[in-house]
């Protein structure tokens, strides 16, 4: 059926309208207190931490399409929240402050991709106690008269807190109420003078009161907190006229001397108003006691003598001076009175004078022992000092002039006359060894006179010695060196101790003791230390000695010093070769090292140099003089080259090696060394031969290797047996005990089993045959099956010349014969089974191997 254009257009419009029928999404309204929905009536505390999840936008789409959420703010406002577009989670991103912004307007929207629904919401910011009280109208400074009645209001402080509720209420109190004359009203902040308290300008001109304002507390970030603030109120006290005049510089004393002229000023009295804030004018006058001999200036307070001193009838005048305040109105106000003493004195015309038992004296002597007790009085001195003047002219000071701190004089201030006492102040300084005689000057000098008359007297003290010193060594330790061959009674070192005391107290006696003092003795008077007559020193046995020396006086006072004696090494030992030097095997191209030791204690006596004294042939070997390494000459690089320069075709060479020390005189020792040279090709072709060559000088090494192999086999057997046992046990099967007996292997397998122990026929194997020495029968004649090792060769006779230094003849250790090259003709057959030496070594190792194998067969 064909459709016309109009039908097609109608069908398209139908589909378009169906597409336009998509319904818009909407939020859920979950009411007050809900944390999800459309944020209707949502509130948030201002102390909510930034980054907190505070709300979840929740809505739906009628068609079930996924929705997304958005939140926006006015461009002039802060972006306080952020929203997750997929889940609607709203997060706080800015700090809230209710005092600055108590509500937040935002536009939230939900969209299904085609439709967008937006709503304007208002979020209320609730209060938290995050504000502290703050005082206003600071600073608080008030002026208060000192006669303000108790309980009077002085000032009012005020603090505000921008929080609401209990957090915004403010109460007041003083920080230190018990030590204050003031009190503050708890609610109004009015500051008052406490009941019973008064202000006094003369005692305190200002008071500083600390007032604390505290809020009522509230919640902040989940905790109860209380904030407070402080301010200082300064109360300046104003002075009022309530104090009498006050005299300054009391008591008053004046002096009139014999040559004072009439009208001269004697002294001045000074008074001032007790009310120093607003002082009144002051007037002075004499009330009584002057007998017209004195007058006072009414404004300045200066008192003058009006008569000649010769006309004054009394030595002392007691005057009374009255001071009167004059108010601003000119009327007398408060008044006060003070006594003034004026003394008539003569001229100062007598100096202080020292007296002894027989009259005036200027030298006093005394003898005393050193180091008297602290505080002891020098009773042998009878000294009196006197000044014939009167009053201030007779006042003087006493002091000792000389070495300071040793004595002190009593009294130090004298009026007219006194008995002089000298007391020991520093007993340690009174030392006969430092001062035989102590000399001081006793000085008396007037104190308050312009003339400062003075006089002196010499005090001479002769000191007597006592035993107060310990002998002291000139050094805390002494170091001596002596040759080890020094004869008995040889001097080692001289020690010296000094006792500064005199007479018998200064005599010193020496002695030694300690674990290292047995071989030494000391002269009790001279301090010379020497060895015992029977002593024999040996630096190799004990190279250093350490002991103590004691210096003692007649009363047992002593001191100690340490003595260190070092024995100087003497070259008295010969170098000695080790036992392994007698014969050795050299692999072609590898050096052989010999070593000799010298038992001397020090260098260069124990340093050894090596040399070859005799060799056949002489052009084959070189030796390193310091290390003892023997190597072939550089021109010899193969056995063929070696055979070309030697008269015989053998492989054993004999060297006479000398070890010589570097001492003076020098000692030396020679030894005969036999070297068997082996080619490296032989060792590479026969590993067993190489192994036997390496262990020829040390058979125990081969035994140890075989024992290790057997131990490994035993361990493997034990492990297999243990595994089999546990496998059978776990299978819960009772198996019969079986013993497997194995027959001995046939000779052919046996030959195969020990094939690795045999030597292949090579030229190198021929060098292990034993040869006979004509002087000694040292060849091993045991059968191949015998387990006995070859006997040790007998040593040759000692060399003709050996160094001797007053001792028994020294025997040079040498070896005459053992392993050596075979000089007899070798067999023409190239494939012989093996040499006798090879067969003997193989047989010996095979027997040890089979003996250990027998024990292992019990496990199978």
C-alpha positions in Angstrom: 0.0 0.0 0.0 1.5 3.3 -1.0 1.5 6.3 1.3 1.2 9.8 0.1 3.5 12.7 1.2 0.8 14.0 3.6 0.7 10.7 5.5 4.5 10.7 5.9 4.4 14.2 7.3 1.7 13.4 9.8 3.6 10.3 10.9 6.7 12.5 11.6 4.8 15.0 13.5 3.4 12.3 15.7 6.8 11.0 16.6 8.1 14.5 17.3 5.3 15.1 19.8 5.9 11.8 21.5 9.5 12.8 21.9 8.5 16.2 23.4 6.4 14.4 26.1 9.5 13.8 28.4 8.6 14.9 31.9 10.9 17.1 34.0 12.7 15.6 37.1 11.9 16.9 40.6 13.4 17.0 44.1 12.1 15.1 47.1 10.8 17.3 50.0 11.7 15.4 53.1 10.8 18.2 55.6 12.6 19.9 58.5 15.7 18.1 60.0 16.2 15.9 56.9 19.7 15.6 55.5 18.6 14.7 52.0 16.1 16.1 49.6 15.8 19.7 48.4 17.4 21.5 51.4 14.1 22.9 52.5 14.5 24.6 55.9 18.1 23.3 56.2 20.3 24.8 58.9 24.0 24.3 59.6 26.2 25.2 62.6 28.8 27.8 61.9 31.6 25.6 63.5 31.1 22.9 60.9 34.6 21.9 59.6 35.5 22.7 56.0 35.3 19.6 53.9 32.4 18.0 55.8 29.6 16.3 54.0 26.5 18.3 55.1 23.6 17.4 52.8 22.6 15.1 50.0 20.4 16.4 47.2 17.8 13.8 46.3 15.4 13.7 43.4 14.0 11.5 40.7 12.9 11.6 37.0 9.5 10.2 36.1 11.0 8.3 33.1 13.7 6.8 35.3 16.4 8.6 33.5 19.6 9.4 35.4 19.7 12.8 36.9 22.5 15.2 37.8 22.6 17.9 40.5 24.0 21.4 40.5 24.3 24.2 43.0 25.1 27.9 42.3 25.3 31.2 44.2 24.9 34.8 43.5 27.9 36.2 41.8 28.5 38.7 44.7 28.4 35.9 47.3 30.8 33.3 48.3 30.7 29.7 46.9 30.2 28.0 50.2 29.2 24.6 49.0 30.1 22.2 46.3 28.0 19.3 45.0 28.7 15.9 43.4 26.7 16.0 40.2 26.1 12.3 40.2 25.3 11.5 43.8 24.1 14.9 45.0 26.6 15.0 48.0 27.0 18.6 49.2 30.4 19.5 50.8 31.3 22.6 52.8 34.2 24.3 51.1 34.3 27.7 52.9 34.3 28.5 56.6 31.0 29.7 58.1 30.6 32.7 60.4 27.2 33.5 61.7 28.2 36.8 63.0 29.1 37.9 59.4 26.6 35.9 57.5 23.7 34.2 59.2 22.0 32.8 56.1 23.1 31.6 52.7 21.1 31.8 49.5 21.7 29.2 46.9 20.1 27.8 43.7 19.9 24.0 43.5 19.0 22.3 40.2 18.2 18.8 39.0 18.5 17.7 35.4 17.7 14.6 33.4 19.7 15.8 30.4 16.6 17.4 28.7 14.9 19.2 31.4 16.4 21.3 34.2 14.5 22.2 37.4 16.0 24.8 39.7 14.9 25.9 43.1 16.1 28.8 45.3 16.9 27.7 48.9 18.0 29.5 52.0 20.4 27.8 54.4 20.3 29.1 58.0 23.7 29.4 59.8 23.2 28.6 63.5 25.4 30.0 66.2 28.3 28.3 68.0 30.2 29.8 70.8 33.2 31.0 68.7 33.4 34.6 69.8 35.2 35.9 72.9 33.9 38.9 74.8 35.5 42.2 73.7 35.8 45.3 75.9 34.8 48.6 74.4 35.8 52.1 75.3 39.3 51.1 76.2 41.6 52.2 77.8 40.0 52.7 81.2 41.8 55.4 83.2 40.1 57.3 86.0 41.1 60.0 88.5 39.9 59.3 92.1 40.6 61.6 95.1 42.3 59.8 98.0 39.5 60.7 100.4 36.8 58.9 98.3 34.5 57.1 100.7 34.4 53.3 100.8 31.8 51.7 98.6 31.8 54.6 96.0 31.4 53.8 92.3 34.6 54.6 90.4 33.9 53.6 86.8 32.1 51.1 84.6 33.6 48.6 82.2 31.6 47.1 79.3 32.3 44.1 77.1 30.2 42.6 74.3 30.0 39.1 72.8 28.5 38.7 69.3 27.4 35.2 70.0 23.7 34.5 70.9 22.2 32.6 73.8 24.4 31.8 76.7 27.5 32.3 74.6 26.6 35.9 74.2 26.0 36.7 77.9 28.9 38.4 79.7 29.8 38.4 83.4 32.6 40.4 85.1 35.0 39.6 87.9 38.4 40.7 89.1 41.4 38.6 88.3 42.9 38.9 91.8 40.0 40.0 94.1 41.7 39.2 97.4 44.7 41.6 97.0 42.6 44.4 95.7 40.8 47.3 97.3 38.2 47.3 94.6 35.2 45.1 93.6 33.3 44.8 90.3 29.6 44.1 89.8 29.1 40.8 88.2 26.4 41.8 85.8 26.8 45.6 85.2 30.6 45.9 85.3 30.5 48.8 87.8 33.8 49.1 89.6 33.6 50.2 93.3 35.9 50.8 96.2 35.3 48.0 98.7 33.7 48.5 102.0 36.3 49.3 104.7 39.0 50.2 102.1 40.6 53.6 101.6 43.0 55.3 99.2 46.2 56.9 100.2 48.2 59.0 97.8 51.3 58.9 99.9 51.3 55.1 99.9 50.1 54.3 96.3 49.6 57.0 93.7 48.1 54.5 91.2 46.2 51.2 91.2 46.0 48.8 88.3 42.9 46.5 88.4 42.6 43.6 85.9 38.9 42.9 85.1 37.9 39.7 83.4 34.8 39.4 81.1 33.6 35.8 80.6 30.8 34.6 78.4 28.2 32.0 79.5 29.8 29.1 77.5 28.5 27.0 74.7 29.3 24.3 72.2 32.1 24.7 69.7 33.2 21.8 67.4 31.6 19.3 69.7 33.0 20.5 73.0 31.8 22.9 75.7 34.0 26.0 75.7 34.0 29.3 77.6 35.8 32.4 76.3 37.0 35.4 78.3 38.8 38.6 77.9 40.7 41.0 80.2 41.2 44.7 80.5 43.2 46.8 82.9 41.6 49.7 84.7 44.1 52.4 85.9 43.0 54.3 89.0 45.1 57.4 89.6 44.8 58.6 93.2 44.6 62.4 93.5 46.3 64.0 96.5 44.4 66.0 99.2 45.8 68.0 102.1 45.7 65.4 104.9 49.4 64.9 105.8 51.7 66.8 108.1 55.1 68.1 107.0 57.9 65.5 106.9 61.6 66.2 107.7 64.2 64.7 105.3 67.7 63.4 106.4 67.0 62.9 110.1 68.6 62.8 112.6 70.4 66.1 112.4 73.9 66.6 113.9 76.1 69.7 113.6 79.7 70.5 114.8 81.2 73.8 115.8 85.0 73.8 115.8 87.4 75.9 117.8 88.2 78.2 114.8 84.6 78.6 113.5 83.6 82.2 112.9 80.3 83.8 114.2 77.6 83.7 111.6 78.9 80.5 110.0 76.3 78.0 108.8 76.4 74.8 110.9 73.8 72.7 109.1 70.5 72.8 107.2 67.3 71.0 108.1 65.0 70.1 105.2 61.2 69.5 105.4 58.5 69.1 102.8 54.7 68.8 102.8 53.5 65.3 103.3 50.9 65.9 100.6 53.2 65.8 97.6 50.6 66.1 95.0 49.7 69.7 96.0 52.3 70.8 98.5 51.9 73.9 100.7 54.6 76.4 101.5 57.0 75.5 104.4 58.3 77.9 107.2 61.0 77.0 109.8 61.6 78.4 113.3 63.6 77.5 116.5 61.4 76.7 119.4 63.9 76.3 122.3 67.5 75.2 123.3 69.4 77.8 121.4 70.3 80.2 124.2 70.5 82.8 121.4 73.7 81.1 120.3 72.0 79.9 117.1 69.5 81.1 114.5 67.6 79.5 111.6 66.5 80.8 108.3 62.7 80.5 108.1 62.6 79.7 104.4 65.8 77.6 103.8 66.1 75.9 107.2 69.9 76.8 107.5 71.1 77.0 111.2 74.0 79.4 111.9 76.2 79.9 115.0 75.9 83.5 116.2 78.7 83.5 118.9 82.4 82.7 119.0 83.1 79.1 120.0 85.1 80.4 123.0 81.8 82.1 124.2 79.8 78.9 124.0 79.2 77.5 127.5 78.1 74.0 126.6 79.8 71.2 124.6 76.4 70.0 123.2 73.3 71.9 122.2 69.9 70.2 121.7 67.8 72.5 119.5 64.1 72.0 118.5 63.1 73.1 115.0 59.4 73.6 114.1 58.1 73.5 110.5 54.7 75.0 109.6 52.6 74.6 106.4 51.0 77.7 105.0 47.9 77.1 103.0 47.0 78.8 99.8 44.8 81.2 101.8 47.9 82.2 103.9 46.7 80.6 107.1 48.9 78.1 109.1 48.0 74.5 108.6 49.8 71.3 109.7 53.1 71.5 111.5 55.9 69.2 112.7 59.0 69.3 115.0 62.5 67.7 114.9 65.5 67.8 117.3 68.9 69.0 116.2 72.1 68.2 118.1 75.1 70.5 117.7 78.5 69.5 119.3 81.3 71.9 120.1 84.6 70.1 119.1 88.3 71.1 119.4 90.8 71.0 116.5 92.4 67.7 115.3 96.0 68.0 116.4 96.9 64.5 117.6 97.7 61.5 115.3 97.0 57.9 116.4 100.0 56.4 118.4 101.0 52.7 119.0 102.1 51.6 122.5 103.9 48.5 123.8 104.4 47.3 127.3 107.1 50.0 127.9 105.6 53.0 126.1 105.3 54.2 122.5 106.7 51.6 120.1 106.9 51.2 116.3 108.3 47.7 116.0 106.8 44.4 117.3 108.4 41.0 116.9 107.2 37.4 117.5 108.3 33.8 116.8 105.7 31.1 115.9 105.4 27.7 114.2 104.2 27.5 110.7 100.5 26.6 110.0 98.9 27.6 113.3 95.2 26.8 113.7 92.7 28.9 111.8 91.5 31.8 114.0 94.4 31.6 116.5 95.3 34.9 118.2 98.9 36.0 118.2 99.1 36.3 122.0 102.8 37.2 122.0 102.0 40.7 120.6 101.0 43.3 123.2 99.9 46.4 121.2 97.7 49.3 122.2 96.7 52.3 119.9 95.5 55.6 121.1 94.3 59.0 119.7 94.2 61.9 122.2 91.7 64.0 120.2 88.0 64.1 121.0 85.0 63.1 119.1 85.3 62.5 115.4 89.0 63.5 115.5 89.7 60.4 117.7 88.0 58.0 115.2 90.4 56.0 113.0 90.7 52.7 111.2 93.2 49.9 111.6 94.5 47.6 108.9 97.5 45.4 108.1 99.6 46.2 105.1 101.5 43.3 103.6 100.8 39.8 102.1 97.0 39.8 101.9 94.7 37.3 103.4 97.1 35.8 106.0 96.1 37.8 109.1 93.4 40.2 110.1 93.3 42.9 112.8 90.6 43.5 115.4 89.1 46.0 115.8 89.1 47.6 112.5 87.6 50.9 113.7 88.7 52.6 116.9 87.4 55.5 118.8 90.1 57.1 121.1 91.8 53.9 122.3 91.8 50.1 121.8 93.8 46.9 122.4 95.1 45.5 119.0 94.5 41.8 118.3 96.0 40.0 115.3 94.2 36.8 114.3 95.3 34.0 111.8 93.1 34.2 108.7 94.9 31.7 106.3 96.9 29.0 108.0 98.0 27.4 104.7 99.8 30.6 103.6 101.9 30.6 106.8 104.5 28.3 105.3 108.1 28.1 106.5 109.1 26.8 103.0 107.8 29.9 101.4 108.5 32.6 104.0 111.1 32.4 106.8 110.0 35.8 108.0 106.6 37.5 107.6 106.7 41.3 107.8 103.6 43.5 108.0 102.9 47.2 108.7 100.1 48.0 111.2 98.5 51.2 109.9 96.2 53.5 111.9 94.5 56.3 109.8 91.8 58.7 110.8 88.4 58.3 109.2 86.5 61.6 109.1 89.1 64.3 109.5 90.4 66.3 106.6 94.0 65.9 107.9 93.8 62.1 107.8 96.5 61.7 110.4 98.1 58.3 110.5 100.9 56.2 112.0 102.5 52.8 111.4 104.2 50.1 113.3 106.2 47.1 112.0 105.1 43.6 112.9 107.9 41.0 112.3 107.0 37.3 112.6 109.8 34.7 112.6 108.4 31.3 111.4 109.6 27.9 112.8 109.6 24.8 110.6 107.4 21.7 111.2 107.1 18.4 109.2 104.2 19.5 107.0 105.4 18.4 103.6 105.3 15.1 101.8 108.3 14.0 99.7 107.5 14.7 96.1 109.1 13.1 93.1 110.4 15.3 90.3 108.2 13.3 87.9 105.0 11.2 88.2 106.6 8.4 86.2 110.1 7.4 85.1 110.8 5.6 81.8 114.1 3.6 81.5 115.6 1.4 78.8 118.2 -1.2 79.4 119.7 -3.9 77.1 118.4 -7.4 77.8 122.0 -8.7 78.1 122.9 -6.2 80.9 124.6 -8.0 83.7 123.1 -8.2 87.2 123.6 -5.1 89.3 123.4 -2.7 86.3 122.0 0.8 86.9 118.6 1.3 85.4 117.4 4.8 86.3 117.8 7.3 89.2 114.6 8.7 90.8 114.6 11.9 92.8 112.1 13.0 95.5 112.4 16.3 97.3 111.0 17.1 100.8 111.2 20.9 101.4 111.2 20.4 105.2 114.4 21.1 107.0 116.5 18.9 109.3 115.6 15.2 109.7 112.2 15.9 108.4 113.6 16.6 104.9 115.5 13.3 104.7 114.0 10.9 102.1 114.1 7.1 102.1 113.3 5.1 98.9 111.8 1.7 98.3 110.1 -0.1 95.4 107.3 -2.6 95.2 104.9 -4.1 92.7 104.5 -7.2 90.6 107.4 -6.1 88.3 109.9 -5.1 91.0 111.3 -8.6 91.7 114.2 -8.2 89.4 115.2 -4.7 90.6 116.4 -3.0 93.7 116.8 0.6 94.8 119.3 2.4 97.0 117.4 3.8 100.0 119.3 7.1 100.0 120.4 7.9 96.5 117.3 6.6 94.6 119.3 4.7 92.0 117.4 1.7 90.7 119.5 -1.2 89.4 118.9 -4.9 88.6 119.3 -7.6 91.1 122.8 -9.2 91.1 121.3 -12.6 90.1 118.7 -11.1 87.6 118.8 -12.5 84.1 116.8 -10.3 81.6 115.1 -11.7 78.5 113.3 -9.3 76.1 111.6 -12.3 74.4 110.1 -13.5 77.7 109.2 -10.1 79.2 109.9 -6.9 77.3 108.5 -4.4 79.8 108.4 -4.1 83.6 106.2 -1.8 85.6 106.4 -1.1 89.3 106.2 1.7 91.9 108.8 3.6 93.8 108.0 5.1 97.2 109.6 8.1 98.8 109.0 8.4 102.6 110.2 10.8 105.3 111.0 9.9 109.0 107.3 10.3 110.1 105.9 8.1 107.4 104.7 10.7 105.0 105.2 9.4 101.5 104.4 9.7 97.8 104.5 7.3 94.9 105.8 7.4 91.3 105.6 4.8 88.5 108.6 3.3 86.8 108.4 1.8 83.3 111.4 -0.3 82.3 111.7 -1.5 78.7 114.3 -4.1 77.7 116.2 -3.3 74.5 116.3 -6.4 72.3 119.8 -7.9 71.6 120.3 -10.1 68.6 120.7 -13.4 70.4 118.6 -15.8 68.4 119.3 -17.6 65.1 116.7 -17.8 62.3 115.0 -21.1 62.3 113.4 -22.9 59.3 110.1 -24.7 59.6 109.9 -28.4 59.3 108.2 -28.1 55.9 111.3 -26.6 54.4 113.2 -29.9 53.9 111.6 -30.8 50.7 108.8 -29.5 48.5 107.2 -29.8 45.1 107.2 -26.9 42.5 104.7 -26.7 39.8 106.4 -25.3 36.7 105.7 -21.5 36.6 104.7 -21.3 40.3 107.1 -20.2 43.0 107.8 -22.2 46.2 108.1 -20.3 49.5 110.3 -21.1 52.4 110.0 -19.3 55.7 112.4 -18.9 58.7 111.5 -17.2 62.0 113.7 -15.3 64.3 112.7 -15.3 68.0 114.2 -11.9 68.7 111.7 -9.3 70.0 112.4 -6.3 67.9 113.4 -5.2 64.4 115.8 -5.4 62.7 117.0 -8.4 64.8 113.9 -10.5 63.8 114.0 -9.5 60.1 115.2 -12.3 57.9 116.8 -12.2 54.5 117.1 -15.3 52.3 119.8 -16.4 49.8 120.9 -19.5 48.0 124.4 -20.4 49.1 124.8 -23.4 46.9 122.8 -25.1 44.2 123.5 -27.8 41.6 123.2 -26.6 39.0 123.7 -23.0 40.0 121.8 -21.3 37.1 118.3 -22.8 37.7 116.7 -21.0 40.7 116.3 -17.4 42.0 115.2 -16.5 45.5 113.4 -13.4 46.8 115.6 -12.1 49.6 112.7 -10.7 51.6 109.8 -13.1 51.1 111.8 -16.4 50.6 110.0 -17.3 47.3 112.0 -19.6 45.1 111.2 -19.6 41.4 112.9 -20.8 38.2 114.9 -18.3 36.3 112.9 -16.4 33.7 114.7 -18.2 30.9 113.3 -21.6 32.0 109.7 -22.0 30.9 109.4 -25.7 30.4 110.9 -29.0 31.6 112.7 -29.4 28.3 114.5 -26.1 28.7 115.4 -27.2 32.3 116.8 -30.5 31.1 118.9 -28.8 28.4 120.9 -26.9 31.0 121.2 -29.7 33.6 123.7 -32.6 33.4 121.0 -35.2 34.3 117.4 -35.8 33.3 116.1 -36.0 36.8 113.4 -33.9 38.4 114.8 -33.5 41.9 117.1 -30.6 42.7 119.0 -29.8 45.9 119.5 -26.2 47.2 121.4 -24.9 50.2 119.3 -22.0 51.4 120.6 -19.5 54.0 118.4 -17.4 56.3 120.2 -14.4 57.8 118.9 -11.8 60.2 119.6 -8.1 60.1 121.0 -7.8 63.6 124.4 -6.7 64.6 126.2 -9.1 64.8 124.2 -11.0 62.3 123.2 -14.7 62.7 122.4 -17.1 59.9 121.1 -20.6 59.4 121.4 -22.8 56.4 119.1 -25.7 55.3 119.2 -28.2 52.5 116.0 -28.0 50.4 115.0 -30.6 47.8 112.7 -29.4 45.1 110.7 -31.7 42.8 109.5 -29.9 39.7 106.2 -30.9 38.1 104.9 -29.9 34.7 101.4 -28.3 34.6 100.5 -30.6 31.7 100.8 -33.6 33.8 98.5 -32.1 36.5 95.9 -31.2 33.9 95.8 -34.7 32.4 95.6 -36.5 35.7 93.5 -34.8 38.4 94.3 -37.6 40.8 98.0 -37.1 40.3 97.6 -33.4 40.8 95.7 -34.0 44.0 98.4 -36.5 45.3 101.1 -34.0 44.4 99.4 -31.3 46.4 98.9 -33.6 49.4 102.3 -35.3 49.2 103.7 -33.1 51.9 100.5 -33.2 53.9 99.0 -36.7 53.8 96.4 -35.8 56.4 94.8 -33.5 53.8 94.1 -36.5 51.5 92.7 -38.5 54.5 90.5 -35.6 55.4 89.1 -35.3 51.9 88.2 -39.0 51.8 86.7 -38.8 55.2 84.5 -36.0 54.0 83.3 -37.9 51.0 82.4 -40.9 53.2 80.5 -38.6 55.7 78.4 -37.3 52.8 77.6 -40.8 51.6 76.6 -41.8 55.2 74.4 -38.7 55.5 72.6 -39.4 52.2 72.0 -43.0 53.3 70.5 -41.9 56.7 68.2 -39.5 54.9 66.9 -42.1 52.5 66.4 -44.6 55.4 64.5 -42.0 57.4 62.3 -41.1 54.5 61.4 -44.7 53.8 60.6 -45.3 57.5 58.2 -42.4 57.8 56.6 -43.3 54.4 55.8 -46.8 55.7 54.7 -45.5 59.1 52.2 -43.1 57.5 50.7 -45.8 55.3 49.8 -47.9 58.5 51.4 -51.0 57.0 53.3 -53.4 59.1 56.2 -54.5 56.9 58.5 -57.3 57.7 62.0 -56.6 58.8 64.2 -57.5 55.9 67.9 -57.5 55.6 69.3 -57.2 52.2 72.6 -58.9 51.9 74.7 -57.9 48.9 77.5 -59.9 47.5 80.9 -58.5 47.0 81.3 -57.1 43.6 83.3 -59.0 41.1 86.9 -58.0 40.5 85.9 -56.3 37.3 83.5 -53.9 38.9 85.9 -53.4 41.7 88.6 -52.4 39.3 86.1 -50.0 37.8 85.1 -48.6 41.2 88.7 -47.7 42.1 89.6 -46.7 38.6 89.6 -43.1 39.6 92.3 -43.8 42.2 94.7 -45.1 39.7 97.4 -43.2 37.8 97.5 -43.2 34.1 100.8 -44.0 32.6 102.5 -40.6 32.1 105.9 -39.3 32.3 105.0 -37.3 35.3 103.9 -40.4 37.2 107.4 -41.9 36.8 108.8 -39.1 39.0 107.1 -40.5 42.1 109.2 -43.7 42.4 111.4 -44.1 45.4 115.1 -44.3 45.0 117.7 -45.7 47.4 120.2 -43.5 49.1 123.4 -45.4 49.4 124.2 -44.1 52.9 120.7 -44.9 54.3 118.1 -47.5 53.4 114.9 -45.3 53.4 113.0 -46.8 50.6 109.5 -48.1 51.6 109.8 -51.9 51.0 106.2 -52.7 52.2 104.0 -54.6 49.9 101.3 -52.7 47.9 98.7 -54.0 50.3 100.4 -52.7 53.4 98.9 -49.7 55.1 102.1 -48.5 56.8 103.4 -45.2 55.5 107.1 -44.8 54.5 109.6 -44.2 57.3 111.0 -40.7 57.8 114.5 -40.2 56.3 117.4 -39.8 58.6 118.9 -36.3 58.9 122.3 -35.7 57.4 125.3 -34.6 59.5 125.4 -30.9 60.4 127.2 -28.4 58.2 130.9 -27.8 58.8 130.5 -24.1 59.8 127.8 -22.7 62.1 127.8 -19.3 63.8 128.4 -19.3 67.6 128.1 -16.5 70.0 129.2 -17.9 73.4 126.6 -20.6 73.2 126.3 -24.3 72.4 126.9 -25.2 68.7 123.8 -24.6 66.6 122.6 -27.5 64.5 121.1 -26.7 61.1 118.0 -28.7 60.4 118.4 -30.5 57.0 116.9 -33.5 55.2 119.2 -35.9 53.3 116.8 -38.0 51.4 113.1 -38.6 50.7 111.2 -38.1 47.5 113.7 -37.5 44.6 113.8 -37.9 40.8 114.5 -41.3 39.5 118.0 -41.5 38.1 117.7 -45.1 36.9 116.6 -45.8 33.4 112.8 -45.6 32.9 111.0 -48.5 31.4 110.7 -48.3 27.6 107.1 -49.4 27.8 104.9 -46.2 27.6 101.8 -47.8 29.1 103.1 -49.3 32.4 100.5 -49.7 35.2 102.3 -47.3 37.5 105.4 -46.7 39.5 106.0 -48.2 43.0 105.5 -44.9 44.7 102.2 -44.4 42.9 101.1 -47.9 43.7 102.0 -47.5 47.4 100.0 -44.2 47.7 97.1 -45.6 45.8 97.0 -48.8 47.9 97.1 -46.8 51.1 94.3 -44.5 50.1 92.2 -47.5 48.7 92.5 -49.4 52.0 91.3 -46.4 54.0 88.5 -45.9 51.6 87.3 -49.6 51.8 87.7 -49.7 55.6 85.2 -46.8 55.9 82.9 -48.4 53.2 82.5 -51.5 55.3 80.8 -49.6 58.1 78.4 -48.0 55.6 77.2 -51.4 54.2 75.3 -52.2 57.4 72.6 -49.8 56.4 71.6 -51.7 53.3 
